[in-house]
Structures are given as C-alpha cells and as structure tokens.
Amino acid sequence: MAETRSKTQLPMSEISAPSAEEAARAFQRGIELGRDYAETALRRVAAWAEENPGQLLLAGVAVGFLLGKLLFSRPRSPADDLG
C-alpha cells in the first residue's frame, strides 16, 4: 500500500464525475432498456391471458383483494384487541 499520511488525495476528474453527455447517453440507454422490458412483459402477459382467461380472472381478483387490503385497511385501535 502507498503511504498517504498527511497527504490530501483528490479523485481524478475522469473518475469522479462523468460528463453531461455521458450521463445523458446512459440515461437514454436506461430509458430504452426499460421500454424494451415493458414491451416484452406486456406481450408475455397478453399471450398468457389469451391462453388462460380463467387464470387471468382469478389473478385479477387476487390482486384486487390484496390491493384493497393494503390501501383501504383501517388502523387497529387498542380497544379492538380487548373486545
């Protein structure tokens, strides 16, 4: 290991911060990748729904039930625990 006592070490500018162009390109690649994944997932769900409409209805009811329990649940009061 190198000796670093009492010497200030600053990060190199190339490593510390990417340029604005590089950041914009990385962001755009991320957006495109996200769109590709969303399109693939949508196609797969649509194919599954076409092949299994009964399972789709059952999954929809289950998701609706879970969302209802999570979003519309009332907080429990201590009086509910006693009685």
PDB file of N, CA, C and O in Angstrom:
ATOM      1  N   MET A   1       0.830  -1.186   0.000  1.00  0.00           N
ATOM      2  CA  MET A   1       0.000   0.000   0.000  1.00  0.00           C
ATOM      3  C   MET A   1       0.869   1.241   0.000  1.00  0.00           C
ATOM      4  O   MET A   1       1.980   1.254   0.529  1.00  0.00           O
ATOM      5  N   ALA A   2       0.343   2.255  -0.593  1.00  0.00           N
ATOM      6  CA  ALA A   2       1.086   3.510  -0.680  1.00  0.00           C
ATOM      7  C   ALA A   2       0.940   4.296   0.614  1.00  0.00           C
ATOM      8  O   ALA A   2      -0.055   4.176   1.330  1.00  0.00           O
ATOM      9  N   GLU A   3       1.925   5.076   0.884  1.00  0.00           N
ATOM     10  CA  GLU A   3       1.914   5.937   2.065  1.00  0.00           C
ATOM     11  C   GLU A   3       1.040   7.153   1.782  1.00  0.00           C
ATOM     12  O   GLU A   3       1.278   7.865   0.806  1.00  0.00           O
ATOM     13  N   THR A   4       0.033   7.402   2.616  1.00  0.00           N
ATOM     14  CA  THR A   4      -0.881   8.521   2.364  1.00  0.00           C
ATOM     15  C   THR A   4      -1.031   9.451   3.556  1.00  0.00           C
ATOM     16  O   THR A   4      -1.882  10.341   3.524  1.00  0.00           O
ATOM     17  N   ARG A   5      -0.257   9.285   4.581  1.00  0.00           N
ATOM     18  CA  ARG A   5      -0.409  10.144   5.758  1.00  0.00           C
ATOM     19  C   ARG A   5      -0.066  11.579   5.428  1.00  0.00           C
ATOM     20  O   ARG A   5       0.928  11.869   4.761  1.00  0.00           O
ATOM     21  N   SER A   6      -0.900  12.456   5.906  1.00  0.00           N
ATOM     22  CA  SER A   6      -0.751  13.909   5.767  1.00  0.00           C
ATOM     23  C   SER A   6      -0.661  14.369   4.313  1.00  0.00           C
ATOM     24  O   SER A   6      -0.116  15.435   4.029  1.00  0.00           O
ATOM     25  N   LYS A   7      -1.180  13.590   3.420  1.00  0.00           N
ATOM     26  CA  LYS A   7      -1.234  13.993   2.021  1.00  0.00           C
ATOM     27  C   LYS A   7      -2.694  13.949   1.581  1.00  0.00           C
ATOM     28  O   LYS A   7      -3.376  12.940   1.761  1.00  0.00           O
ATOM     29  N   THR A   8      -3.150  15.016   1.022  1.00  0.00           N
ATOM     30  CA  THR A   8      -4.524  15.070   0.541  1.00  0.00           C
ATOM     31  C   THR A   8      -4.629  14.324  -0.773  1.00  0.00           C
ATOM     32  O   THR A   8      -3.855  14.555  -1.702  1.00  0.00           O
ATOM     33  N   GLN A   9      -5.598  13.426  -0.837  1.00  0.00           N
ATOM     34  CA  GLN A   9      -5.821  12.687  -2.076  1.00  0.00           C
ATOM     35  C   GLN A   9      -7.160  13.112  -2.652  1.00  0.00           C
ATOM     36  O   GLN A   9      -8.201  12.968  -2.012  1.00  0.00           O
ATOM     37  N   LEU A  10      -7.118  13.624  -3.834  1.00  0.00           N
ATOM     38  CA  LEU A  10      -8.325  14.054  -4.520  1.00  0.00           C
ATOM     39  C   LEU A  10      -8.611  13.093  -5.663  1.00  0.00           C
ATOM     40  O   LEU A  10      -7.683  12.610  -6.312  1.00  0.00           O
ATOM     41  N   PRO A  11      -9.888  12.810  -5.920  1.00  0.00           N
ATOM     42  CA  PRO A  11     -10.200  11.909  -7.033  1.00  0.00           C
ATOM     43  C   PRO A  11      -9.869  12.561  -8.364  1.00  0.00           C
ATOM     44  O   PRO A  11      -9.961  13.778  -8.531  1.00  0.00           O
ATOM     45  N   MET A  12      -9.485  11.722  -9.292  1.00  0.00           N
ATOM     46  CA  MET A  12      -9.184  12.232 -10.621  1.00  0.00           C
ATOM     47  C   MET A  12     -10.481  12.693 -11.271  1.00  0.00           C
ATOM     48  O   MET A  12     -11.532  12.091 -11.052  1.00  0.00           O
ATOM     49  N   SER A  13     -10.417  13.739 -12.056  1.00  0.00           N
ATOM     50  CA  SER A  13     -11.628  14.302 -12.652  1.00  0.00           C
ATOM     51  C   SER A  13     -12.307  13.321 -13.603  1.00  0.00           C
ATOM     52  O   SER A  13     -13.529  13.360 -13.750  1.00  0.00           O
ATOM     53  N   GLU A  14     -11.545  12.444 -14.249  1.00  0.00           N
ATOM     54  CA  GLU A  14     -12.134  11.472 -15.163  1.00  0.00           C
ATOM     55  C   GLU A  14     -12.961  10.442 -14.413  1.00  0.00           C
ATOM     56  O   GLU A  14     -13.935   9.913 -14.949  1.00  0.00           O
ATOM     57  N   ILE A  15     -12.580  10.158 -13.186  1.00  0.00           N
ATOM     58  CA  ILE A  15     -13.259   9.142 -12.397  1.00  0.00           C
ATOM     59  C   ILE A  15     -14.403   9.746 -11.589  1.00  0.00           C
ATOM     60  O   ILE A  15     -15.455   9.121 -11.453  1.00  0.00           O
ATOM     61  N   SER A  16     -14.220  10.925 -11.062  1.00  0.00           N
ATOM     62  CA  SER A  16     -15.172  11.478 -10.107  1.00  0.00           C
ATOM     63  C   SER A  16     -16.516  11.843 -10.714  1.00  0.00           C
ATOM     64  O   SER A  16     -17.542  11.564 -10.095  1.00  0.00           O
ATOM     65  N   ALA A  17     -16.563  12.436 -11.861  1.00  0.00           N
ATOM     66  CA  ALA A  17     -17.843  12.867 -12.419  1.00  0.00           C
ATOM     67  C   ALA A  17     -17.868  12.641 -13.928  1.00  0.00           C
ATOM     68  O   ALA A  17     -17.001  13.136 -14.648  1.00  0.00           O
ATOM     69  N   PRO A  18     -18.862  11.892 -14.404  1.00  0.00           N
ATOM     70  CA  PRO A  18     -18.969  11.730 -15.855  1.00  0.00           C
ATOM     71  C   PRO A  18     -19.449  13.029 -16.489  1.00  0.00           C
ATOM     72  O   PRO A  18     -20.091  13.853 -15.838  1.00  0.00           O
ATOM     73  N   SER A  19     -19.135  13.193 -17.738  1.00  0.00           N
ATOM     74  CA  SER A  19     -19.566  14.405 -18.428  1.00  0.00           C
ATOM     75  C   SER A  19     -21.084  14.384 -18.601  1.00  0.00           C
ATOM     76  O   SER A  19     -21.725  13.343 -18.460  1.00  0.00           O
ATOM     77  N   ALA A  20     -21.634  15.530 -18.904  1.00  0.00           N
ATOM     78  CA  ALA A  20     -23.085  15.634 -19.075  1.00  0.00           C
ATOM     79  C   ALA A  20     -23.555  14.795 -20.257  1.00  0.00           C
ATOM     80  O   ALA A  20     -24.642  14.218 -20.220  1.00  0.00           O
ATOM     81  N   GLU A  21     -22.737  14.728 -21.305  1.00  0.00           N
ATOM     82  CA  GLU A  21     -23.111  13.919 -22.472  1.00  0.00           C
ATOM     83  C   GLU A  21     -23.164  12.440 -22.122  1.00  0.00           C
ATOM     84  O   GLU A  21     -24.088  11.734 -22.527  1.00  0.00           O
ATOM     85  N   GLU A  22     -22.170  11.969 -21.367  1.00  0.00           N
ATOM     86  CA  GLU A  22     -22.153  10.562 -20.972  1.00  0.00           C
ATOM     87  C   GLU A  22     -23.333  10.239 -20.079  1.00  0.00           C
ATOM     88  O   GLU A  22     -23.950   9.183 -20.220  1.00  0.00           O
ATOM     89  N   ALA A  23     -23.652  11.131 -19.168  1.00  0.00           N
ATOM     90  CA  ALA A  23     -24.789  10.909 -18.277  1.00  0.00           C
ATOM     91  C   ALA A  23     -26.093  10.878 -19.065  1.00  0.00           C
ATOM     92  O   ALA A  23     -26.966  10.056 -18.786  1.00  0.00           O
ATOM     93  N   ALA A  24     -26.233  11.761 -20.040  1.00  0.00           N
ATOM     94  CA  ALA A  24     -27.448  11.791 -20.853  1.00  0.00           C
ATOM     95  C   ALA A  24     -27.571  10.524 -21.694  1.00  0.00           C
ATOM     96  O   ALA A  24     -28.664   9.979 -21.844  1.00  0.00           O
ATOM     97  N   ARG A  25     -26.442  10.051 -22.247  1.00  0.00           N
ATOM     98  CA  ARG A  25     -26.475   8.815 -23.036  1.00  0.00           C
ATOM     99  C   ARG A  25     -26.833   7.619 -22.162  1.00  0.00           C
ATOM    100  O   ARG A  25     -27.618   6.763 -22.570  1.00  0.00           O
ATOM    101  N   ALA A  26     -26.261   7.558 -20.965  1.00  0.00           N
ATOM    102  CA  ALA A  26     -26.572   6.456 -20.056  1.00  0.00           C
ATOM    103  C   ALA A  26     -28.044   6.489 -19.656  1.00  0.00           C
ATOM    104  O   ALA A  26     -28.695   5.446 -19.585  1.00  0.00           O
ATOM    105  N   PHE A  27     -28.562   7.674 -19.399  1.00  0.00           N
ATOM    106  CA  PHE A  27     -29.975   7.814 -19.059  1.00  0.00           C
ATOM    107  C   PHE A  27     -30.856   7.364 -20.220  1.00  0.00           C
ATOM    108  O   PHE A  27     -31.845   6.661 -20.013  1.00  0.00           O
ATOM    109  N   GLN A  28     -30.503   7.763 -21.431  1.00  0.00           N
ATOM    110  CA  GLN A  28     -31.286   7.377 -22.609  1.00  0.00           C
ATOM    111  C   GLN A  28     -31.238   5.868 -22.817  1.00  0.00           C
ATOM    112  O   GLN A  28     -32.253   5.259 -23.156  1.00  0.00           O
ATOM    113  N   ARG A  29     -30.063   5.254 -22.617  1.00  0.00           N
ATOM    114  CA  ARG A  29     -29.968   3.792 -22.728  1.00  0.00           C
ATOM    115  C   ARG A  29     -30.858   3.121 -21.692  1.00  0.00           C
ATOM    116  O   ARG A  29     -31.514   2.122 -21.986  1.00  0.00           O
ATOM    117  N   GLY A  30     -30.881   3.663 -20.490  1.00  0.00           N
ATOM    118  CA  GLY A  30     -31.740   3.108 -19.443  1.00  0.00           C
ATOM    119  C   GLY A  30     -33.212   3.213 -19.789  1.00  0.00           C
ATOM    120  O   GLY A  30     -33.981   2.283 -19.547  1.00  0.00           O
ATOM    121  N   ILE A  31     -33.606   4.346 -20.357  1.00  0.00           N
ATOM    122  CA  ILE A  31     -34.997   4.530 -20.778  1.00  0.00           C
ATOM    123  C   ILE A  31     -35.363   3.515 -21.858  1.00  0.00           C
ATOM    124  O   ILE A  31     -36.423   2.893 -21.793  1.00  0.00           O
ATOM    125  N   GLU A  32     -34.489   3.345 -22.849  1.00  0.00           N
ATOM    126  CA  GLU A  32     -34.755   2.394 -23.932  1.00  0.00           C
ATOM    127  C   GLU A  32     -34.817   0.963 -23.405  1.00  0.00           C
ATOM    128  O   GLU A  32     -35.674   0.185 -23.826  1.00  0.00           O
ATOM    129  N   LEU A  33     -33.928   0.615 -22.501  1.00  0.00           N
ATOM    130  CA  LEU A  33     -33.933  -0.724 -21.921  1.00  0.00           C
ATOM    131  C   LEU A  33     -35.215  -0.963 -21.128  1.00  0.00           C
ATOM    132  O   LEU A  33     -35.806  -2.040 -21.207  1.00  0.00           O
ATOM    133  N   GLY A  34     -35.639   0.033 -20.372  1.00  0.00           N
ATOM    134  CA  GLY A  34     -36.891  -0.087 -19.623  1.00  0.00           C
ATOM    135  C   GLY A  34     -38.088  -0.269 -20.536  1.00  0.00           C
ATOM    136  O   GLY A  34     -38.979  -1.066 -20.242  1.00  0.00           O
ATOM    137  N   ARG A  35     -38.116   0.464 -21.642  1.00  0.00           N
ATOM    138  CA  ARG A  35     -39.211   0.314 -22.609  1.00  0.00           C
ATOM    139  C   ARG A  35     -39.208  -1.080 -23.224  1.00  0.00           C
ATOM    140  O   ARG A  35     -40.264  -1.689 -23.397  1.00  0.00           O
ATOM    141  N   ASP A  36     -38.021  -1.583 -23.554  1.00  0.00           N
ATOM    142  CA  ASP A  36     -37.931  -2.929 -24.127  1.00  0.00           C
ATOM    143  C   ASP A  36     -38.454  -3.975 -23.149  1.00  0.00           C
ATOM    144  O   ASP A  36     -39.213  -4.863 -23.540  1.00  0.00           O
ATOM    145  N   TYR A  37     -38.059  -3.880 -21.889  1.00  0.00           N
ATOM    146  CA  TYR A  37     -38.540  -4.825 -20.878  1.00  0.00           C
ATOM    147  C   TYR A  37     -40.049  -4.711 -20.695  1.00  0.00           C
ATOM    148  O   TYR A  37     -40.732  -5.726 -20.556  1.00  0.00           O
ATOM    149  N   ALA A  38     -40.575  -3.494 -20.693  1.00  0.00           N
ATOM    150  CA  ALA A  38     -42.021  -3.303 -20.534  1.00  0.00           C
ATOM    151  C   ALA A  38     -42.784  -3.901 -21.713  1.00  0.00           C
ATOM    152  O   ALA A  38     -43.818  -4.541 -21.520  1.00  0.00           O
ATOM    153  N   GLU A  39     -42.285  -3.698 -22.930  1.00  0.00           N
ATOM    154  CA  GLU A  39     -42.944  -4.269 -24.107  1.00  0.00           C
ATOM    155  C   GLU A  39     -42.922  -5.792 -24.065  1.00  0.00           C
ATOM    156  O   GLU A  39     -43.919  -6.439 -24.385  1.00  0.00           O
ATOM    157  N   THR A  40     -41.790  -6.363 -23.671  1.00  0.00           N
ATOM    158  CA  THR A  40     -41.682  -7.817 -23.580  1.00  0.00           C
ATOM    159  C   THR A  40     -42.647  -8.358 -22.535  1.00  0.00           C
ATOM    160  O   THR A  40     -43.337  -9.349 -22.778  1.00  0.00           O
ATOM    161  N   ALA A  41     -42.699  -7.716 -21.378  1.00  0.00           N
ATOM    162  CA  ALA A  41     -43.607  -8.161 -20.322  1.00  0.00           C
ATOM    163  C   ALA A  41     -45.057  -8.047 -20.775  1.00  0.00           C
ATOM    164  O   ALA A  41     -45.860  -8.939 -20.502  1.00  0.00           O
ATOM    165  N   LEU A  42     -45.396  -6.973 -21.454  1.00  0.00           N
ATOM    166  CA  LEU A  42     -46.763  -6.786 -21.939  1.00  0.00           C
ATOM    167  C   LEU A  42     -47.141  -7.872 -22.940  1.00  0.00           C
ATOM    168  O   LEU A  42     -48.246  -8.411 -22.886  1.00  0.00           O
ATOM    169  N   ARG A  43     -46.228  -8.192 -23.853  1.00  0.00           N
ATOM    170  CA  ARG A  43     -46.511  -9.249 -24.829  1.00  0.00           C
ATOM    171  C   ARG A  43     -46.695 -10.601 -24.149  1.00  0.00           C
ATOM    172  O   ARG A  43     -47.584 -11.369 -24.517  1.00  0.00           O
ATOM    173  N   ARG A  44     -45.856 -10.892 -23.157  1.00  0.00           N
ATOM    174  CA  ARG A  44     -45.964 -12.176 -22.462  1.00  0.00           C
ATOM    175  C   ARG A  44     -47.263 -12.279 -21.670  1.00  0.00           C
ATOM    176  O   ARG A  44     -47.912 -13.324 -21.677  1.00  0.00           O
ATOM    177  N   VAL A  45     -47.644 -11.204 -20.990  1.00  0.00           N
ATOM    178  CA  VAL A  45     -48.896 -11.221 -20.229  1.00  0.00           C
ATOM    179  C   VAL A  45     -50.080 -11.344 -21.174  1.00  0.00           C
ATOM    180  O   VAL A  45     -51.033 -12.066 -20.879  1.00  0.00           O
ATOM    181  N   ALA A  46     -50.037 -10.655 -22.299  1.00  0.00           N
ATOM    182  CA  ALA A  46     -51.129 -10.750 -23.270  1.00  0.00           C
ATOM    183  C   ALA A  46     -51.248 -12.168 -23.826  1.00  0.00           C
ATOM    184  O   ALA A  46     -52.358 -12.673 -23.993  1.00  0.00           O
ATOM    185  N   ALA A  47     -50.126 -12.809 -24.110  1.00  0.00           N
ATOM    186  CA  ALA A  47     -50.158 -14.185 -24.613  1.00  0.00           C
ATOM    187  C   ALA A  47     -50.699 -15.129 -23.545  1.00  0.00           C
ATOM    188  O   ALA A  47     -51.483 -16.028 -23.848  1.00  0.00           O
ATOM    189  N   TRP A  48     -50.284 -14.930 -22.302  1.00  0.00           N
ATOM    190  CA  TRP A  48     -50.772 -15.760 -21.202  1.00  0.00           C
ATOM    191  C   TRP A  48     -52.272 -15.560 -21.010  1.00  0.00           C
ATOM    192  O   TRP A  48     -53.006 -16.524 -20.795  1.00  0.00           O
ATOM    193  N   ALA A  49     -52.728 -14.312 -21.089  1.00  0.00           N
ATOM    194  CA  ALA A  49     -54.150 -14.019 -20.916  1.00  0.00           C
ATOM    195  C   ALA A  49     -54.977 -14.645 -22.033  1.00  0.00           C
ATOM    196  O   ALA A  49     -56.094 -15.105 -21.797  1.00  0.00           O
ATOM    197  N   GLU A  50     -54.438 -14.664 -23.233  1.00  0.00           N
ATOM    198  CA  GLU A  50     -55.165 -15.254 -24.356  1.00  0.00           C
ATOM    199  C   GLU A  50     -55.279 -16.764 -24.203  1.00  0.00           C
ATOM    200  O   GLU A  50     -56.298 -17.352 -24.566  1.00  0.00           O
ATOM    201  N   GLU A  51     -54.238 -17.394 -23.667  1.00  0.00           N
ATOM    202  CA  GLU A  51     -54.243 -18.845 -23.499  1.00  0.00           C
ATOM    203  C   GLU A  51     -55.010 -19.280 -22.260  1.00  0.00           C
ATOM    204  O   GLU A  51     -55.589 -20.367 -22.251  1.00  0.00           O
ATOM    205  N   ASN A  52     -55.029 -18.457 -21.212  1.00  0.00           N
ATOM    206  CA  ASN A  52     -55.623 -18.844 -19.935  1.00  0.00           C
ATOM    207  C   ASN A  52     -56.529 -17.743 -19.386  1.00  0.00           C
ATOM    208  O   ASN A  52     -56.155 -17.082 -18.418  1.00  0.00           O
ATOM    209  N   PRO A  53     -57.691 -17.527 -19.965  1.00  0.00           N
ATOM    210  CA  PRO A  53     -58.546 -16.431 -19.489  1.00  0.00           C
ATOM    211  C   PRO A  53     -59.069 -16.657 -18.071  1.00  0.00           C
ATOM    212  O   PRO A  53     -59.257 -15.694 -17.327  1.00  0.00           O
ATOM    213  N   GLY A  54     -59.305 -17.895 -17.690  1.00  0.00           N
ATOM    214  CA  GLY A  54     -59.781 -18.177 -16.330  1.00  0.00           C
ATOM    215  C   GLY A  54     -58.737 -17.832 -15.283  1.00  0.00           C
ATOM    216  O   GLY A  54     -59.058 -17.270 -14.236  1.00  0.00           O
ATOM    217  N   GLN A  55     -57.496 -18.169 -15.568  1.00  0.00           N
ATOM    218  CA  GLN A  55     -56.419 -17.832 -14.638  1.00  0.00           C
ATOM    219  C   GLN A  55     -56.230 -16.328 -14.546  1.00  0.00           C
ATOM    220  O   GLN A  55     -55.894 -15.804 -13.483  1.00  0.00           O
ATOM    221  N   LEU A  56     -56.444 -15.635 -15.654  1.00  0.00           N
ATOM    222  CA  LEU A  56     -56.330 -14.181 -15.640  1.00  0.00           C
ATOM    223  C   LEU A  56     -57.386 -13.571 -14.725  1.00  0.00           C
ATOM    224  O   LEU A  56     -57.085 -12.661 -13.952  1.00  0.00           O
ATOM    225  N   LEU A  57     -58.614 -14.060 -14.805  1.00  0.00           N
ATOM    226  CA  LEU A  57     -59.665 -13.564 -13.917  1.00  0.00           C
ATOM    227  C   LEU A  57     -59.333 -13.848 -12.459  1.00  0.00           C
ATOM    228  O   LEU A  57     -59.503 -12.981 -11.601  1.00  0.00           O
ATOM    229  N   LEU A  58     -58.865 -15.046 -12.179  1.00  0.00           N
ATOM    230  CA  LEU A  58     -58.504 -15.401 -10.808  1.00  0.00           C
ATOM    231  C   LEU A  58     -57.357 -14.529 -10.298  1.00  0.00           C
ATOM    232  O   LEU A  58     -57.382 -14.077  -9.153  1.00  0.00           O
ATOM    233  N   ALA A  59     -56.364 -14.294 -11.136  1.00  0.00           N
ATOM    234  CA  ALA A  59     -55.241 -13.432 -10.741  1.00  0.00           C
ATOM    235  C   ALA A  59     -55.714 -12.000 -10.520  1.00  0.00           C
ATOM    236  O   ALA A  59     -55.247 -11.334  -9.597  1.00  0.00           O
ATOM    237  N   GLY A  60     -56.636 -11.516 -11.355  1.00  0.00           N
ATOM    238  CA  GLY A  60     -57.174 -10.170 -11.183  1.00  0.00           C
ATOM    239  C   GLY A  60     -57.932 -10.022  -9.880  1.00  0.00           C
ATOM    240  O   GLY A  60     -57.803  -9.008  -9.195  1.00  0.00           O
ATOM    241  N   VAL A  61     -58.727 -11.030  -9.532  1.00  0.00           N
ATOM    242  CA  VAL A  61     -59.456 -10.991  -8.258  1.00  0.00           C
ATOM    243  C   VAL A  61     -58.477 -10.999  -7.092  1.00  0.00           C
ATOM    244  O   VAL A  61     -58.659 -10.254  -6.129  1.00  0.00           O
ATOM    245  N   ALA A  62     -57.446 -11.828  -7.168  1.00  0.00           N
ATOM    246  CA  ALA A  62     -56.463 -11.895  -6.081  1.00  0.00           C
ATOM    247  C   ALA A  62     -55.720 -10.574  -5.925  1.00  0.00           C
ATOM    248  O   ALA A  62     -55.529 -10.099  -4.806  1.00  0.00           O
ATOM    249  N   VAL A  63     -55.303  -9.985  -7.026  1.00  0.00           N
ATOM    250  CA  VAL A  63     -54.591  -8.701  -6.961  1.00  0.00           C
ATOM    251  C   VAL A  63     -55.515  -7.615  -6.424  1.00  0.00           C
ATOM    252  O   VAL A  63     -55.092  -6.789  -5.616  1.00  0.00           O
ATOM    253  N   GLY A  64     -56.763  -7.607  -6.861  1.00  0.00           N
ATOM    254  CA  GLY A  64     -57.723  -6.631  -6.348  1.00  0.00           C
ATOM    255  C   GLY A  64     -57.953  -6.784  -4.860  1.00  0.00           C
ATOM    256  O   GLY A  64     -58.046  -5.791  -4.138  1.00  0.00           O
ATOM    257  N   PHE A  65     -58.047  -8.021  -4.394  1.00  0.00           N
ATOM    258  CA  PHE A  65     -58.221  -8.263  -2.964  1.00  0.00           C
ATOM    259  C   PHE A  65     -57.028  -7.750  -2.170  1.00  0.00           C
ATOM    260  O   PHE A  65     -57.194  -7.076  -1.154  1.00  0.00           O
ATOM    261  N   LEU A  66     -55.828  -8.071  -2.637  1.00  0.00           N
ATOM    262  CA  LEU A  66     -54.625  -7.629  -1.925  1.00  0.00           C
ATOM    263  C   LEU A  66     -54.494  -6.109  -1.922  1.00  0.00           C
ATOM    264  O   LEU A  66     -54.153  -5.517  -0.898  1.00  0.00           O
ATOM    265  N   LEU A  67     -54.761  -5.479  -3.057  1.00  0.00           N
ATOM    266  CA  LEU A  67     -54.695  -4.015  -3.102  1.00  0.00           C
ATOM    267  C   LEU A  67     -55.748  -3.395  -2.194  1.00  0.00           C
ATOM    268  O   LEU A  67     -55.480  -2.391  -1.534  1.00  0.00           O
ATOM    269  N   GLY A  68     -56.933  -3.974  -2.152  1.00  0.00           N
ATOM    270  CA  GLY A  68     -57.971  -3.479  -1.257  1.00  0.00           C
ATOM    271  C   GLY A  68     -57.566  -3.592   0.195  1.00  0.00           C
ATOM    272  O   GLY A  68     -57.807  -2.680   0.985  1.00  0.00           O
ATOM    273  N   LYS A  69     -56.949  -4.711   0.553  1.00  0.00           N
ATOM    274  CA  LYS A  69     -56.491  -4.885   1.936  1.00  0.00           C
ATOM    275  C   LYS A  69     -55.386  -3.892   2.284  1.00  0.00           C
ATOM    276  O   LYS A  69     -55.356  -3.354   3.391  1.00  0.00           O
ATOM    277  N   LEU A  70     -54.493  -3.653   1.355  1.00  0.00           N
ATOM    278  CA  LEU A  70     -53.377  -2.751   1.631  1.00  0.00           C
ATOM    279  C   LEU A  70     -53.793  -1.286   1.627  1.00  0.00           C
ATOM    280  O   LEU A  70     -53.367  -0.519   2.491  1.00  0.00           O
ATOM    281  N   LEU A  71     -54.616  -0.894   0.671  1.00  0.00           N
ATOM    282  CA  LEU A  71     -54.934   0.522   0.501  1.00  0.00           C
ATOM    283  C   LEU A  71     -56.097   0.994   1.359  1.00  0.00           C
ATOM    284  O   LEU A  71     -56.126   2.156   1.764  1.00  0.00           O
ATOM    285  N   PHE A  72     -57.052   0.125   1.643  1.00  0.00           N
ATOM    286  CA  PHE A  72     -58.254   0.560   2.337  1.00  0.00           C
ATOM    287  C   PHE A  72     -58.395  -0.037   3.728  1.00  0.00           C
ATOM    288  O   PHE A  72     -59.499  -0.063   4.272  1.00  0.00           O
ATOM    289  N   SER A  73     -57.321  -0.509   4.307  1.00  0.00           N
ATOM    290  CA  SER A  73     -57.407  -1.064   5.658  1.00  0.00           C
ATOM    291  C   SER A  73     -57.422   0.066   6.678  1.00  0.00           C
ATOM    292  O   SER A  73     -56.749   1.084   6.518  1.00  0.00           O
ATOM    293  N   ARG A  74     -58.210  -0.141   7.733  1.00  0.00           N
ATOM    294  CA  ARG A  74     -58.269   0.845   8.811  1.00  0.00           C
ATOM    295  C   ARG A  74     -57.264   0.446   9.880  1.00  0.00           C
ATOM    296  O   ARG A  74     -57.095  -0.743  10.150  1.00  0.00           O
ATOM    297  N   PRO A  75     -56.592   1.419  10.496  1.00  0.00           N
ATOM    298  CA  PRO A  75     -55.665   1.067  11.569  1.00  0.00           C
ATOM    299  C   PRO A  75     -56.426   0.494  12.760  1.00  0.00           C
ATOM    300  O   PRO A  75     -57.513   0.959  13.102  1.00  0.00           O
ATOM    301  N   ARG A  76     -55.848  -0.503  13.372  1.00  0.00           N
ATOM    302  CA  ARG A  76     -56.489  -1.143  14.516  1.00  0.00           C
ATOM    303  C   ARG A  76     -56.311  -0.284  15.753  1.00  0.00           C
ATOM    304  O   ARG A  76     -55.250   0.300  15.974  1.00  0.00           O
ATOM    305  N   SER A  77     -57.348  -0.214  16.545  1.00  0.00           N
ATOM    306  CA  SER A  77     -57.257   0.520  17.805  1.00  0.00           C
ATOM    307  C   SER A  77     -57.035  -0.481  18.932  1.00  0.00           C
ATOM    308  O   SER A  77     -57.362  -1.657  18.774  1.00  0.00           O
ATOM    309  N   PRO A  78     -56.488  -0.047  20.062  1.00  0.00           N
ATOM    310  CA  PRO A  78     -56.283  -0.970  21.191  1.00  0.00           C
ATOM    311  C   PRO A  78     -57.595  -1.548  21.710  1.00  0.00           C
ATOM    312  O   PRO A  78     -57.591  -2.647  22.265  1.00  0.00           O
ATOM    313  N   ALA A  79     -58.710  -0.852  21.551  1.00  0.00           N
ATOM    314  CA  ALA A  79     -59.999  -1.362  22.015  1.00  0.00           C
ATOM    315  C   ALA A  79     -60.415  -2.596  21.219  1.00  0.00           C
ATOM    316  O   ALA A  79     -61.102  -3.468  21.750  1.00  0.00           O
ATOM    317  N   ASP A  80     -60.010  -2.680  19.957  1.00  0.00           N
ATOM    318  CA  ASP A  80     -60.338  -3.849  19.145  1.00  0.00           C
ATOM    319  C   ASP A  80     -59.654  -5.101  19.675  1.00  0.00           C
ATOM    320  O   ASP A  80     -60.202  -6.197  19.561  1.00  0.00           O
ATOM    321  N   ASP A  81     -58.478  -4.956  20.247  1.00  0.00           N
ATOM    322  CA  ASP A  81     -57.748  -6.100  20.772  1.00  0.00           C
ATOM    323  C   ASP A  81     -58.391  -6.649  22.039  1.00  0.00           C
ATOM    324  O   ASP A  81     -58.304  -7.849  22.299  1.00  0.00           O
ATOM    325  N   LEU A  82     -59.031  -5.800  22.830  1.00  0.00           N
ATOM    326  CA  LEU A  82     -59.617  -6.221  24.099  1.00  0.00           C
ATOM    327  C   LEU A  82     -60.944  -6.948  23.917  1.00  0.00           C
ATOM    328  O   LEU A  82     -61.216  -7.921  24.619  1.00  0.00           O
ATOM    329  N   GLY A  83     -61.737  -6.505  23.020  1.00  0.00           N
ATOM    330  CA  GLY A  83     -63.108  -7.000  22.961  1.00  0.00           C
ATOM    331  C   GLY A  83     -63.336  -7.989  21.941  1.00  0.00           C
ATOM    332  O   GLY A  83     -64.456  -8.479  21.797  1.00  0.00           O
TER     333      GLY A  83
END
